[in-house]
Amino acid sequence: MPHAVEANTIAPGPRIWQLYLVLGFFQFVVSLQGNIFPFLRVELDISYRTIGLHPTAFACGIILVGLLGPRV
């Protein structure tokens, strides 16, 4: 007996691809910070604590958008 194809398969539409791109860009930005911050710290002569404020602010902004932003 052949297997029937399910009618409820999910086909990624344009909205899903946009979300994939946004998540990919987010991951790129997060990964890029770790590579750039040591050079900025030396060049700008700032402490490790001060350079750590940027990722903290970035994470707080993401949390706020997640809490207050519209549902997708």
CORCORGI-V859911 format. One record per backbone hydrogen bond with DSSP energy under -0.5 kcal/mol. CO is the residue of the C=O (numbers start at 1). NH is the residue of the N-H. Records with the same first field share a line. If there is no record, write none. Layout:
CO = NH / NH
This chain:
6 = 9
9 = 11
10 = 12
13 = 17
14 = 18
15 = 19
16 = 20
17 = 21
18 = 22
19 = 23
20 = 24
21 = 25
22 = 26
23 = 27
24 = 28
25 = 29
26 = 30
27 = 31
28 = 32
29 = 33
30 = 34
31 = 35
32 = 36
33 = 37
36 = 39 / 40
37 = 41
38 = 42
39 = 43
40 = 44
41 = 45 / 46
47 = 51
48 = 52
50 = 53
51 = 54 / 55
52 = 56
53 = 57
54 = 58
55 = 59
56 = 60
57 = 61
58 = 62
59 = 63
60 = 64
61 = 65
62 = 66
63 = 67
64 = 68
65 = 69
